[in-house]
Amino acid sequence: MAIEVRIPTILRQYTDGQKAVDGTGDTLAELFADLETRHAGIQARIVDGGELRRFVNVYLNDEDVRFLDGITTKVADGDNVTILPAVAGGMA
């Protein structure tokens, strides 16, 4: 069994258009490093300087990892990870 990672449209260029990919690791950091081995370039869009990028939200089983342990959050087989770019906007 693996960890399912849901990929947002903006990052699907790194996954050949796949909406979800499987990965392995004990933490989110290891999971993203594993994804990088098969989907070159994706890790740099999610992680910067060993931390999650400011405008990227990551959810583990629908829970925001920023309220858990961030990039060091533990993951396990069967978990679902969702990557969402933050969206901002409004009227000036």
PyMOL Python script that loads the backbone (N, CA, C, O; Angstrom):
from pymol import cmd

cmd.read_pdbstr("""\
ATOM      1  N   MET A   1       0.843  -1.175   0.000  1.00  0.00           N
ATOM      2  CA  MET A   1       0.000   0.000   0.000  1.00  0.00           C
ATOM      3  C   MET A   1       0.892   1.244   0.000  1.00  0.00           C
ATOM      4  O   MET A   1       2.036   1.182   0.452  1.00  0.00           O
ATOM      5  N   ALA A   2       0.396   2.333  -0.486  1.00  0.00           N
ATOM      6  CA  ALA A   2       1.178   3.565  -0.577  1.00  0.00           C
ATOM      7  C   ALA A   2       0.349   4.734  -0.056  1.00  0.00           C
ATOM      8  O   ALA A   2      -0.787   4.570   0.389  1.00  0.00           O
ATOM      9  N   ILE A   3       0.942   5.900  -0.126  1.00  0.00           N
ATOM     10  CA  ILE A   3       0.278   7.135   0.256  1.00  0.00           C
ATOM     11  C   ILE A   3      -0.184   7.818  -1.015  1.00  0.00           C
ATOM     12  O   ILE A   3       0.616   8.052  -1.920  1.00  0.00           O
ATOM     13  N   GLU A   4      -1.465   8.139  -1.093  1.00  0.00           N
ATOM     14  CA  GLU A   4      -1.993   8.823  -2.272  1.00  0.00           C
ATOM     15  C   GLU A   4      -1.798  10.327  -2.099  1.00  0.00           C
ATOM     16  O   GLU A   4      -2.159  10.901  -1.072  1.00  0.00           O
ATOM     17  N   VAL A   5      -1.219  10.951  -3.128  1.00  0.00           N
ATOM     18  CA  VAL A   5      -0.996  12.389  -3.121  1.00  0.00           C
ATOM     19  C   VAL A   5      -1.831  12.999  -4.234  1.00  0.00           C
ATOM     20  O   VAL A   5      -1.630  12.689  -5.408  1.00  0.00           O
ATOM     21  N   ARG A   6      -2.758  13.858  -3.871  1.00  0.00           N
ATOM     22  CA  ARG A   6      -3.605  14.533  -4.864  1.00  0.00           C
ATOM     23  C   ARG A   6      -2.879  15.790  -5.340  1.00  0.00           C
ATOM     24  O   ARG A   6      -2.434  16.613  -4.540  1.00  0.00           O
ATOM     25  N   ILE A   7      -2.774  15.914  -6.645  1.00  0.00           N
ATOM     26  CA  ILE A   7      -1.983  16.966  -7.265  1.00  0.00           C
ATOM     27  C   ILE A   7      -2.903  18.040  -7.851  1.00  0.00           C
ATOM     28  O   ILE A   7      -3.825  17.718  -8.600  1.00  0.00           O
ATOM     29  N   PRO A   8      -2.662  19.317  -7.517  1.00  0.00           N
ATOM     30  CA  PRO A   8      -3.481  20.387  -8.107  1.00  0.00           C
ATOM     31  C   PRO A   8      -3.120  20.591  -9.577  1.00  0.00           C
ATOM     32  O   PRO A   8      -2.032  20.224 -10.021  1.00  0.00           O
ATOM     33  N   THR A   9      -4.037  21.171 -10.308  1.00  0.00           N
ATOM     34  CA  THR A   9      -3.859  21.378 -11.747  1.00  0.00           C
ATOM     35  C   THR A   9      -2.534  22.050 -12.075  1.00  0.00           C
ATOM     36  O   THR A   9      -1.863  21.654 -13.028  1.00  0.00           O
ATOM     37  N   ILE A  10      -2.150  23.048 -11.312  1.00  0.00           N
ATOM     38  CA  ILE A  10      -0.936  23.812 -11.604  1.00  0.00           C
ATOM     39  C   ILE A  10       0.339  22.970 -11.499  1.00  0.00           C
ATOM     40  O   ILE A  10       1.353  23.318 -12.105  1.00  0.00           O
ATOM     41  N   LEU A  11       0.305  21.880 -10.748  1.00  0.00           N
ATOM     42  CA  LEU A  11       1.487  21.020 -10.604  1.00  0.00           C
ATOM     43  C   LEU A  11       1.428  19.752 -11.454  1.00  0.00           C
ATOM     44  O   LEU A  11       2.364  18.954 -11.431  1.00  0.00           O
ATOM     45  N   ARG A  12       0.367  19.561 -12.185  1.00  0.00           N
ATOM     46  CA  ARG A  12       0.230  18.335 -12.975  1.00  0.00           C
ATOM     47  C   ARG A  12       1.201  18.262 -14.147  1.00  0.00           C
ATOM     48  O   ARG A  12       1.377  17.199 -14.742  1.00  0.00           O
ATOM     49  N   GLN A  13       1.825  19.375 -14.480  1.00  0.00           N
ATOM     50  CA  GLN A  13       2.844  19.332 -15.524  1.00  0.00           C
ATOM     51  C   GLN A  13       4.018  18.446 -15.090  1.00  0.00           C
ATOM     52  O   GLN A  13       4.739  17.917 -15.935  1.00  0.00           O
ATOM     53  N   TYR A  14       4.209  18.283 -13.785  1.00  0.00           N
ATOM     54  CA  TYR A  14       5.287  17.443 -13.265  1.00  0.00           C
ATOM     55  C   TYR A  14       4.884  15.978 -13.152  1.00  0.00           C
ATOM     56  O   TYR A  14       5.745  15.108 -13.022  1.00  0.00           O
ATOM     57  N   THR A  15       3.587  15.698 -13.201  1.00  0.00           N
ATOM     58  CA  THR A  15       3.100  14.326 -13.053  1.00  0.00           C
ATOM     59  C   THR A  15       2.463  13.804 -14.330  1.00  0.00           C
ATOM     60  O   THR A  15       1.647  12.883 -14.293  1.00  0.00           O
ATOM     61  N   ASP A  16       2.835  14.390 -15.454  1.00  0.00           N
ATOM     62  CA  ASP A  16       2.276  13.987 -16.756  1.00  0.00           C
ATOM     63  C   ASP A  16       0.757  14.029 -16.763  1.00  0.00           C
ATOM     64  O   ASP A  16       0.104  13.181 -17.371  1.00  0.00           O
ATOM     65  N   GLY A  17       0.200  15.027 -16.080  1.00  0.00           N
ATOM     66  CA  GLY A  17      -1.240  15.232 -16.082  1.00  0.00           C
ATOM     67  C   GLY A  17      -2.015  14.406 -15.080  1.00  0.00           C
ATOM     68  O   GLY A  17      -3.238  14.518 -15.007  1.00  0.00           O
ATOM     69  N   GLN A  18      -1.340  13.585 -14.312  1.00  0.00           N
ATOM     70  CA  GLN A  18      -2.030  12.747 -13.336  1.00  0.00           C
ATOM     71  C   GLN A  18      -2.600  13.585 -12.195  1.00  0.00           C
ATOM     72  O   GLN A  18      -1.924  14.467 -11.663  1.00  0.00           O
ATOM     73  N   LYS A  19      -3.846  13.303 -11.825  1.00  0.00           N
ATOM     74  CA  LYS A  19      -4.511  14.018 -10.733  1.00  0.00           C
ATOM     75  C   LYS A  19      -4.052  13.522  -9.373  1.00  0.00           C
ATOM     76  O   LYS A  19      -4.129  14.257  -8.389  1.00  0.00           O
ATOM     77  N   ALA A  20      -3.580  12.297  -9.305  1.00  0.00           N
ATOM     78  CA  ALA A  20      -3.097  11.711  -8.057  1.00  0.00           C
ATOM     79  C   ALA A  20      -1.950  10.764  -8.378  1.00  0.00           C
ATOM     80  O   ALA A  20      -1.948  10.091  -9.408  1.00  0.00           O
ATOM     81  N   VAL A  21      -0.979  10.725  -7.476  1.00  0.00           N
ATOM     82  CA  VAL A  21       0.161   9.825  -7.608  1.00  0.00           C
ATOM     83  C   VAL A  21       0.393   9.152  -6.264  1.00  0.00           C
ATOM     84  O   VAL A  21      -0.064   9.640  -5.231  1.00  0.00           O
ATOM     85  N   ASP A  22       1.094   8.045  -6.281  1.00  0.00           N
ATOM     86  CA  ASP A  22       1.426   7.336  -5.047  1.00  0.00           C
ATOM     87  C   ASP A  22       2.861   7.626  -4.655  1.00  0.00           C
ATOM     88  O   ASP A  22       3.726   7.832  -5.506  1.00  0.00           O
ATOM     89  N   GLY A  23       3.099   7.639  -3.357  1.00  0.00           N
ATOM     90  CA  GLY A  23       4.441   7.842  -2.848  1.00  0.00           C
ATOM     91  C   GLY A  23       4.628   7.098  -1.544  1.00  0.00           C
ATOM     92  O   GLY A  23       3.695   6.510  -0.997  1.00  0.00           O
ATOM     93  N   THR A  24       5.874   7.139  -1.053  1.00  0.00           N
ATOM     94  CA  THR A  24       6.190   6.480   0.205  1.00  0.00           C
ATOM     95  C   THR A  24       7.046   7.404   1.064  1.00  0.00           C
ATOM     96  O   THR A  24       7.636   8.361   0.563  1.00  0.00           O
ATOM     97  N   GLY A  25       7.108   7.113   2.346  1.00  0.00           N
ATOM     98  CA  GLY A  25       7.920   7.869   3.284  1.00  0.00           C
ATOM     99  C   GLY A  25       7.291   7.812   4.662  1.00  0.00           C
ATOM    100  O   GLY A  25       6.119   7.471   4.819  1.00  0.00           O
ATOM    101  N   ASP A  26       8.096   8.154   5.655  1.00  0.00           N
ATOM    102  CA  ASP A  26       7.602   8.169   7.027  1.00  0.00           C
ATOM    103  C   ASP A  26       7.109   9.549   7.444  1.00  0.00           C
ATOM    104  O   ASP A  26       6.324   9.676   8.384  1.00  0.00           O
ATOM    105  N   THR A  27       7.576  10.590   6.737  1.00  0.00           N
ATOM    106  CA  THR A  27       7.161  11.964   7.010  1.00  0.00           C
ATOM    107  C   THR A  27       6.810  12.631   5.682  1.00  0.00           C
ATOM    108  O   THR A  27       7.094  12.092   4.613  1.00  0.00           O
ATOM    109  N   LEU A  28       6.196  13.798   5.761  1.00  0.00           N
ATOM    110  CA  LEU A  28       5.911  14.537   4.532  1.00  0.00           C
ATOM    111  C   LEU A  28       7.193  14.873   3.788  1.00  0.00           C
ATOM    112  O   LEU A  28       7.227  14.803   2.559  1.00  0.00           O
ATOM    113  N   ALA A  29       8.245  15.235   4.506  1.00  0.00           N
ATOM    114  CA  ALA A  29       9.520  15.549   3.858  1.00  0.00           C
ATOM    115  C   ALA A  29      10.024  14.366   3.047  1.00  0.00           C
ATOM    116  O   ALA A  29      10.469  14.536   1.912  1.00  0.00           O
ATOM    117  N   GLU A  30       9.958  13.172   3.617  1.00  0.00           N
ATOM    118  CA  GLU A  30      10.389  11.965   2.900  1.00  0.00           C
ATOM    119  C   GLU A  30       9.461  11.660   1.732  1.00  0.00           C
ATOM    120  O   GLU A  30       9.915  11.229   0.673  1.00  0.00           O
ATOM    121  N   LEU A  31       8.174  11.880   1.919  1.00  0.00           N
ATOM    122  CA  LEU A  31       7.211  11.659   0.846  1.00  0.00           C
ATOM    123  C   LEU A  31       7.505  12.577  -0.336  1.00  0.00           C
ATOM    124  O   LEU A  31       7.513  12.125  -1.481  1.00  0.00           O
ATOM    125  N   PHE A  32       7.746  13.863  -0.072  1.00  0.00           N
ATOM    126  CA  PHE A  32       8.028  14.797  -1.154  1.00  0.00           C
ATOM    127  C   PHE A  32       9.351  14.471  -1.837  1.00  0.00           C
ATOM    128  O   PHE A  32       9.474  14.639  -3.051  1.00  0.00           O
ATOM    129  N   ALA A  33      10.341  14.007  -1.081  1.00  0.00           N
ATOM    130  CA  ALA A  33      11.613  13.584  -1.675  1.00  0.00           C
ATOM    131  C   ALA A  33      11.398  12.369  -2.570  1.00  0.00           C
ATOM    132  O   ALA A  33      12.004  12.262  -3.636  1.00  0.00           O
ATOM    133  N   ASP A  34      10.533  11.452  -2.134  1.00  0.00           N
ATOM    134  CA  ASP A  34      10.211  10.281  -2.946  1.00  0.00           C
ATOM    135  C   ASP A  34       9.512  10.697  -4.239  1.00  0.00           C
ATOM    136  O   ASP A  34       9.830  10.180  -5.310  1.00  0.00           O
ATOM    137  N   LEU A  35       8.568  11.619  -4.146  1.00  0.00           N
ATOM    138  CA  LEU A  35       7.885  12.099  -5.355  1.00  0.00           C
ATOM    139  C   LEU A  35       8.866  12.718  -6.328  1.00  0.00           C
ATOM    140  O   LEU A  35       8.733  12.549  -7.540  1.00  0.00           O
ATOM    141  N   GLU A  36       9.853  13.435  -5.805  1.00  0.00           N
ATOM    142  CA  GLU A  36      10.852  14.092  -6.653  1.00  0.00           C
ATOM    143  C   GLU A  36      11.630  13.081  -7.495  1.00  0.00           C
ATOM    144  O   GLU A  36      12.055  13.405  -8.604  1.00  0.00           O
ATOM    145  N   THR A  37      11.823  11.870  -6.990  1.00  0.00           N
ATOM    146  CA  THR A  37      12.574  10.861  -7.740  1.00  0.00           C
ATOM    147  C   THR A  37      11.837  10.416  -8.997  1.00  0.00           C
ATOM    148  O   THR A  37      12.467   9.980  -9.961  1.00  0.00           O
ATOM    149  N   ARG A  38      10.530  10.518  -8.998  1.00  0.00           N
ATOM    150  CA  ARG A  38       9.728  10.108 -10.163  1.00  0.00           C
ATOM    151  C   ARG A  38       9.094  11.266 -10.911  1.00  0.00           C
ATOM    152  O   ARG A  38       8.679  11.117 -12.060  1.00  0.00           O
ATOM    153  N   HIS A  39       9.020  12.421 -10.263  1.00  0.00           N
ATOM    154  CA  HIS A  39       8.373  13.598 -10.853  1.00  0.00           C
ATOM    155  C   HIS A  39       9.273  14.813 -10.634  1.00  0.00           C
ATOM    156  O   HIS A  39       8.972  15.693  -9.827  1.00  0.00           O
ATOM    157  N   ALA A  40      10.368  14.837 -11.361  1.00  0.00           N
ATOM    158  CA  ALA A  40      11.400  15.861 -11.181  1.00  0.00           C
ATOM    159  C   ALA A  40      10.824  17.275 -11.247  1.00  0.00           C
ATOM    160  O   ALA A  40      10.065  17.612 -12.155  1.00  0.00           O
ATOM    161  N   GLY A  41      11.201  18.086 -10.269  1.00  0.00           N
ATOM    162  CA  GLY A  41      10.784  19.478 -10.219  1.00  0.00           C
ATOM    163  C   GLY A  41       9.631  19.760  -9.279  1.00  0.00           C
ATOM    164  O   GLY A  41       9.408  20.912  -8.907  1.00  0.00           O
ATOM    165  N   ILE A  42       8.900  18.741  -8.890  1.00  0.00           N
ATOM    166  CA  ILE A  42       7.704  18.972  -8.075  1.00  0.00           C
ATOM    167  C   ILE A  42       8.054  19.398  -6.647  1.00  0.00           C
ATOM    168  O   ILE A  42       7.359  20.230  -6.063  1.00  0.00           O
ATOM    169  N   GLN A  43       9.118  18.839  -6.086  1.00  0.00           N
ATOM    170  CA  GLN A  43       9.458  19.148  -4.702  1.00  0.00           C
ATOM    171  C   GLN A  43       9.755  20.636  -4.502  1.00  0.00           C
ATOM    172  O   GLN A  43       9.362  21.217  -3.490  1.00  0.00           O
ATOM    173  N   ALA A  44      10.434  21.241  -5.446  1.00  0.00           N
ATOM    174  CA  ALA A  44      10.784  22.666  -5.324  1.00  0.00           C
ATOM    175  C   ALA A  44       9.553  23.560  -5.356  1.00  0.00           C
ATOM    176  O   ALA A  44       9.610  24.699  -4.894  1.00  0.00           O
ATOM    177  N   ARG A  45       8.463  23.076  -5.883  1.00  0.00           N
ATOM    178  CA  ARG A  45       7.222  23.857  -5.927  1.00  0.00           C
ATOM    179  C   ARG A  45       6.431  23.744  -4.635  1.00  0.00           C
ATOM    180  O   ARG A  45       5.501  24.516  -4.400  1.00  0.00           O
ATOM    181  N   ILE A  46       6.801  22.775  -3.791  1.00  0.00           N
ATOM    182  CA  ILE A  46       6.090  22.530  -2.542  1.00  0.00           C
ATOM    183  C   ILE A  46       6.917  22.961  -1.330  1.00  0.00           C
ATOM    184  O   ILE A  46       6.386  23.501  -0.360  1.00  0.00           O
ATOM    185  N   VAL A  47       8.222  22.714  -1.403  1.00  0.00           N
ATOM    186  CA  VAL A  47       9.124  22.932  -0.271  1.00  0.00           C
ATOM    187  C   VAL A  47      10.180  23.962  -0.646  1.00  0.00           C
ATOM    188  O   VAL A  47      10.689  23.968  -1.767  1.00  0.00           O
ATOM    189  N   ASP A  48      10.504  24.838   0.315  1.00  0.00           N
ATOM    190  CA  ASP A  48      11.554  25.833   0.116  1.00  0.00           C
ATOM    191  C   ASP A  48      12.342  25.956   1.415  1.00  0.00           C
ATOM    192  O   ASP A  48      11.772  26.282   2.457  1.00  0.00           O
ATOM    193  N   GLY A  49      13.629  25.701   1.362  1.00  0.00           N
ATOM    194  CA  GLY A  49      14.455  25.811   2.559  1.00  0.00           C
ATOM    195  C   GLY A  49      14.065  24.844   3.665  1.00  0.00           C
ATOM    196  O   GLY A  49      14.208  25.161   4.846  1.00  0.00           O
ATOM    197  N   GLY A  50      13.577  23.679   3.297  1.00  0.00           N
ATOM    198  CA  GLY A  50      13.205  22.678   4.287  1.00  0.00           C
ATOM    199  C   GLY A  50      11.853  22.889   4.943  1.00  0.00           C
ATOM    200  O   GLY A  50      11.491  22.162   5.868  1.00  0.00           O
ATOM    201  N   GLU A  51      11.109  23.871   4.476  1.00  0.00           N
ATOM    202  CA  GLU A  51       9.771  24.149   5.004  1.00  0.00           C
ATOM    203  C   GLU A  51       8.777  24.210   3.848  1.00  0.00           C
ATOM    204  O   GLU A  51       9.157  24.396   2.692  1.00  0.00           O
ATOM    205  N   LEU A  52       7.501  24.049   4.180  1.00  0.00           N
ATOM    206  CA  LEU A  52       6.471  24.205   3.152  1.00  0.00           C
ATOM    207  C   LEU A  52       6.495  25.636   2.640  1.00  0.00           C
ATOM    208  O   LEU A  52       6.673  26.581   3.409  1.00  0.00           O
ATOM    209  N   ARG A  53       6.315  25.785   1.341  1.00  0.00           N
ATOM    210  CA  ARG A  53       6.233  27.131   0.776  1.00  0.00           C
ATOM    211  C   ARG A  53       5.047  27.858   1.403  1.00  0.00           C
ATOM    212  O   ARG A  53       4.040  27.251   1.766  1.00  0.00           O
ATOM    213  N   ARG A  54       5.194  29.147   1.516  1.00  0.00           N
ATOM    214  CA  ARG A  54       4.185  29.968   2.192  1.00  0.00           C
ATOM    215  C   ARG A  54       2.791  29.863   1.572  1.00  0.00           C
ATOM    216  O   ARG A  54       1.791  29.836   2.289  1.00  0.00           O
ATOM    217  N   PHE A  55       2.728  29.805   0.261  1.00  0.00           N
ATOM    218  CA  PHE A  55       1.432  29.817  -0.415  1.00  0.00           C
ATOM    219  C   PHE A  55       1.014  28.442  -0.932  1.00  0.00           C
ATOM    220  O   PHE A  55       0.275  28.333  -1.911  1.00  0.00           O
ATOM    221  N   VAL A  56       1.491  27.407  -0.270  1.00  0.00           N
ATOM    222  CA  VAL A  56       1.077  26.039  -0.585  1.00  0.00           C
ATOM    223  C   VAL A  56       0.494  25.443   0.685  1.00  0.00           C
ATOM    224  O   VAL A  56       1.140  25.440   1.733  1.00  0.00           O
ATOM    225  N   ASN A  57      -0.715  24.945   0.589  1.00  0.00           N
ATOM    226  CA  ASN A  57      -1.368  24.284   1.718  1.00  0.00           C
ATOM    227  C   ASN A  57      -1.321  22.778   1.482  1.00  0.00           C
ATOM    228  O   ASN A  57      -1.569  22.304   0.373  1.00  0.00           O
ATOM    229  N   VAL A  58      -1.001  22.035   2.537  1.00  0.00           N
ATOM    230  CA  VAL A  58      -0.939  20.583   2.448  1.00  0.00           C
ATOM    231  C   VAL A  58      -1.847  20.018   3.531  1.00  0.00           C
ATOM    232  O   VAL A  58      -1.806  20.440   4.686  1.00  0.00           O
ATOM    233  N   TYR A  59      -2.659  19.064   3.135  1.00  0.00           N
ATOM    234  CA  TYR A  59      -3.602  18.426   4.054  1.00  0.00           C
ATOM    235  C   TYR A  59      -3.305  16.935   4.128  1.00  0.00           C
ATOM    236  O   TYR A  59      -3.101  16.276   3.109  1.00  0.00           O
ATOM    237  N   LEU A  60      -3.284  16.422   5.337  1.00  0.00           N
ATOM    238  CA  LEU A  60      -3.132  14.993   5.574  1.00  0.00           C
ATOM    239  C   LEU A  60      -4.475  14.482   6.065  1.00  0.00           C
ATOM    240  O   LEU A  60      -4.921  14.831   7.158  1.00  0.00           O
ATOM    241  N   ASN A  61      -5.111  13.659   5.258  1.00  0.00           N
ATOM    242  CA  ASN A  61      -6.442  13.145   5.607  1.00  0.00           C
ATOM    243  C   ASN A  61      -7.379  14.286   6.009  1.00  0.00           C
ATOM    244  O   ASN A  61      -8.082  14.198   7.016  1.00  0.00           O
ATOM    245  N   ASP A  62      -7.379  15.352   5.216  1.00  0.00           N
ATOM    246  CA  ASP A  62      -8.238  16.524   5.384  1.00  0.00           C
ATOM    247  C   ASP A  62      -7.874  17.416   6.572  1.00  0.00           C
ATOM    248  O   ASP A  62      -8.670  18.273   6.956  1.00  0.00           O
ATOM    249  N   GLU A  63      -6.696  17.234   7.156  1.00  0.00           N
ATOM    250  CA  GLU A  63      -6.251  18.087   8.264  1.00  0.00           C
ATOM    251  C   GLU A  63      -5.030  18.881   7.817  1.00  0.00           C
ATOM    252  O   GLU A  63      -4.067  18.310   7.307  1.00  0.00           O
ATOM    253  N   ASP A  64      -5.071  20.192   8.007  1.00  0.00           N
ATOM    254  CA  ASP A  64      -3.987  21.084   7.608  1.00  0.00           C
ATOM    255  C   ASP A  64      -2.726  20.738   8.392  1.00  0.00           C
ATOM    256  O   ASP A  64      -2.728  20.782   9.622  1.00  0.00           O
ATOM    257  N   VAL A  65      -1.637  20.390   7.678  1.00  0.00           N
ATOM    258  CA  VAL A  65      -0.419  19.961   8.357  1.00  0.00           C
ATOM    259  C   VAL A  65       0.272  21.098   9.095  1.00  0.00           C
ATOM    260  O   VAL A  65       1.121  20.843   9.949  1.00  0.00           O
ATOM    261  N   ARG A  66      -0.067  22.344   8.789  1.00  0.00           N
ATOM    262  CA  ARG A  66       0.525  23.460   9.530  1.00  0.00           C
ATOM    263  C   ARG A  66       0.079  23.430  11.002  1.00  0.00           C
ATOM    264  O   ARG A  66       0.748  23.994  11.867  1.00  0.00           O
ATOM    265  N   PHE A  67      -1.053  22.769  11.279  1.00  0.00           N
ATOM    266  CA  PHE A  67      -1.534  22.630  12.642  1.00  0.00           C
ATOM    267  C   PHE A  67      -1.107  21.302  13.250  1.00  0.00           C
ATOM    268  O   PHE A  67      -1.451  20.993  14.391  1.00  0.00           O
ATOM    269  N   LEU A  68      -0.359  20.523  12.484  1.00  0.00           N
ATOM    270  CA  LEU A  68       0.226  19.276  12.988  1.00  0.00           C
ATOM    271  C   LEU A  68       1.715  19.551  13.197  1.00  0.00           C
ATOM    272  O   LEU A  68       2.077  20.403  14.008  1.00  0.00           O
ATOM    273  N   ASP A  69       2.574  18.843  12.479  1.00  0.00           N
ATOM    274  CA  ASP A  69       4.018  19.052  12.616  1.00  0.00           C
ATOM    275  C   ASP A  69       4.655  19.561  11.330  1.00  0.00           C
ATOM    276  O   ASP A  69       5.853  19.380  11.112  1.00  0.00           O
ATOM    277  N   GLY A  70       3.851  20.199  10.476  1.00  0.00           N
ATOM    278  CA  GLY A  70       4.387  20.741   9.235  1.00  0.00           C
ATOM    279  C   GLY A  70       5.034  19.675   8.378  1.00  0.00           C
ATOM    280  O   GLY A  70       4.483  18.588   8.206  1.00  0.00           O
ATOM    281  N   ILE A  71       6.201  19.984   7.841  1.00  0.00           N
ATOM    282  CA  ILE A  71       6.909  19.087   6.928  1.00  0.00           C
ATOM    283  C   ILE A  71       7.369  17.799   7.615  1.00  0.00           C
ATOM    284  O   ILE A  71       7.649  16.805   6.945  1.00  0.00           O
ATOM    285  N   THR A  72       7.447  17.812   8.942  1.00  0.00           N
ATOM    286  CA  THR A  72       7.875  16.613   9.667  1.00  0.00           C
ATOM    287  C   THR A  72       6.695  15.764  10.147  1.00  0.00           C
ATOM    288  O   THR A  72       6.876  14.815  10.910  1.00  0.00           O
ATOM    289  N   THR A  73       5.493  16.110   9.698  1.00  0.00           N
ATOM    290  CA  THR A  73       4.305  15.331  10.053  1.00  0.00           C
ATOM    291  C   THR A  73       4.472  13.887   9.581  1.00  0.00           C
ATOM    292  O   THR A  73       4.854  13.642   8.436  1.00  0.00           O
ATOM    293  N   LYS A  74       4.191  12.958  10.447  1.00  0.00           N
ATOM    294  CA  LYS A  74       4.277  11.529  10.125  1.00  0.00           C
ATOM    295  C   LYS A  74       3.154  11.144   9.171  1.00  0.00           C
ATOM    296  O   LYS A  74       2.026  11.623   9.293  1.00  0.00           O
ATOM    297  N   VAL A  75       3.478  10.273   8.222  1.00  0.00           N
ATOM    298  CA  VAL A  75       2.497   9.725   7.289  1.00  0.00           C
ATOM    299  C   VAL A  75       2.618   8.213   7.301  1.00  0.00           C
ATOM    300  O   VAL A  75       3.641   7.664   7.711  1.00  0.00           O
ATOM    301  N   ALA A  76       1.561   7.541   6.845  1.00  0.00           N
ATOM    302  CA  ALA A  76       1.557   6.083   6.834  1.00  0.00           C
ATOM    303  C   ALA A  76       0.824   5.573   5.605  1.00  0.00           C
ATOM    304  O   ALA A  76       0.040   6.295   4.988  1.00  0.00           O
ATOM    305  N   ASP A  77       1.087   4.324   5.257  1.00  0.00           N
ATOM    306  CA  ASP A  77       0.392   3.705   4.132  1.00  0.00           C
ATOM    307  C   ASP A  77      -1.112   3.874   4.300  1.00  0.00           C
ATOM    308  O   ASP A  77      -1.653   3.702   5.392  1.00  0.00           O
ATOM    309  N   GLY A  78      -1.769   4.212   3.211  1.00  0.00           N
ATOM    310  CA  GLY A  78      -3.210   4.401   3.226  1.00  0.00           C
ATOM    311  C   GLY A  78      -3.639   5.836   3.473  1.00  0.00           C
ATOM    312  O   GLY A  78      -4.811   6.169   3.296  1.00  0.00           O
ATOM    313  N   ASP A  79      -2.698   6.701   3.883  1.00  0.00           N
ATOM    314  CA  ASP A  79      -3.028   8.108   4.089  1.00  0.00           C
ATOM    315  C   ASP A  79      -3.277   8.799   2.753  1.00  0.00           C
ATOM    316  O   ASP A  79      -2.828   8.339   1.703  1.00  0.00           O
ATOM    317  N   ASN A  80      -3.998   9.907   2.816  1.00  0.00           N
ATOM    318  CA  ASN A  80      -4.228  10.764   1.655  1.00  0.00           C
ATOM    319  C   ASN A  80      -3.636  12.130   1.935  1.00  0.00           C
ATOM    320  O   ASN A  80      -3.919  12.738   2.967  1.00  0.00           O
ATOM    321  N   VAL A  81      -2.813  12.611   1.016  1.00  0.00           N
ATOM    322  CA  VAL A  81      -2.206  13.928   1.123  1.00  0.00           C
ATOM    323  C   VAL A  81      -2.733  14.761  -0.038  1.00  0.00           C
ATOM    324  O   VAL A  81      -2.696  14.331  -1.191  1.00  0.00           O
ATOM    325  N   THR A  82      -3.219  15.943   0.274  1.00  0.00           N
ATOM    326  CA  THR A  82      -3.726  16.853  -0.746  1.00  0.00           C
ATOM    327  C   THR A  82      -2.873  18.109  -0.744  1.00  0.00           C
ATOM    328  O   THR A  82      -2.651  18.721   0.301  1.00  0.00           O
ATOM    329  N   ILE A  83      -2.399  18.488  -1.920  1.00  0.00           N
ATOM    330  CA  ILE A  83      -1.610  19.705  -2.074  1.00  0.00           C
ATOM    331  C   ILE A  83      -2.506  20.739  -2.746  1.00  0.00           C
ATOM    332  O   ILE A  83      -3.068  20.492  -3.814  1.00  0.00           O
ATOM    333  N   LEU A  84      -2.632  21.899  -2.106  1.00  0.00           N
ATOM    334  CA  LEU A  84      -3.464  22.975  -2.670  1.00  0.00           C
ATOM    335  C   LEU A  84      -2.691  24.287  -2.663  1.00  0.00           C
ATOM    336  O   LEU A  84      -2.208  24.715  -1.615  1.00  0.00           O
ATOM    337  N   PRO A  85      -2.570  24.927  -3.816  1.00  0.00           N
ATOM    338  CA  PRO A  85      -1.972  26.259  -3.799  1.00  0.00           C
ATOM    339  C   PRO A  85      -2.956  27.234  -3.161  1.00  0.00           C
ATOM    340  O   PRO A  85      -4.161  27.172  -3.405  1.00  0.00           O
ATOM    341  N   ALA A  86      -2.422  28.133  -2.340  1.00  0.00           N
ATOM    342  CA  ALA A  86      -3.288  29.147  -1.722  1.00  0.00           C
ATOM    343  C   ALA A  86      -3.799  30.076  -2.795  1.00  0.00           C
ATOM    344  O   ALA A  86      -3.076  30.420  -3.730  1.00  0.00           O
ATOM    345  N   VAL A  87      -5.033  30.478  -2.662  1.00  0.00           N
ATOM    346  CA  VAL A  87      -5.650  31.372  -3.637  1.00  0.00           C
ATOM    347  C   VAL A  87      -6.009  32.663  -2.921  1.00  0.00           C
ATOM    348  O   VAL A  87      -6.619  32.649  -1.852  1.00  0.00           O
ATOM    349  N   ALA A  88      -5.628  33.761  -3.518  1.00  0.00           N
ATOM    350  CA  ALA A  88      -5.938  35.061  -2.948  1.00  0.00           C
ATOM    351  C   ALA A  88      -6.626  35.904  -4.020  1.00  0.00           C
ATOM    352  O   ALA A  88      -6.482  35.659  -5.218  1.00  0.00           O
ATOM    353  N   GLY A  89      -7.327  36.838  -3.586  1.00  0.00           N
ATOM    354  CA  GLY A  89      -7.992  37.712  -4.558  1.00  0.00           C
ATOM    355  C   GLY A  89      -9.039  38.560  -3.870  1.00  0.00           C
ATOM    356  O   GLY A  89      -9.208  38.507  -2.652  1.00  0.00           O
ATOM    357  N   GLY A  90      -9.705  39.307  -4.637  1.00  0.00           N
ATOM    358  CA  GLY A  90     -10.714  40.162  -4.083  1.00  0.00           C
ATOM    359  C   GLY A  90     -10.793  41.465  -4.861  1.00  0.00           C
ATOM    360  O   GLY A  90     -10.135  41.629  -5.888  1.00  0.00           O
ATOM    361  N   MET A  91     -11.573  42.354  -4.384  1.00  0.00           N
ATOM    362  CA  MET A  91     -11.736  43.627  -5.053  1.00  0.00           C
ATOM    363  C   MET A  91     -10.896  44.682  -4.343  1.00  0.00           C
ATOM    364  O   MET A  91     -10.779  44.688  -3.118  1.00  0.00           O
ATOM    365  N   ALA A  92     -10.332  45.543  -5.116  1.00  0.00           N
ATOM    366  CA  ALA A  92      -9.509  46.609  -4.543  1.00  0.00           C
ATOM    367  C   ALA A  92     -10.344  47.813  -4.221  1.00  0.00           C
ATOM    368  O   ALA A  92      -9.822  48.813  -3.729  1.00  0.00           O
TER     369      ALA A  92
END
""", "prot")
cmd.dss("prot")
cmd.show_as("cartoon", "prot")
cmd.util.cbc("prot")
cmd.orient("prot")
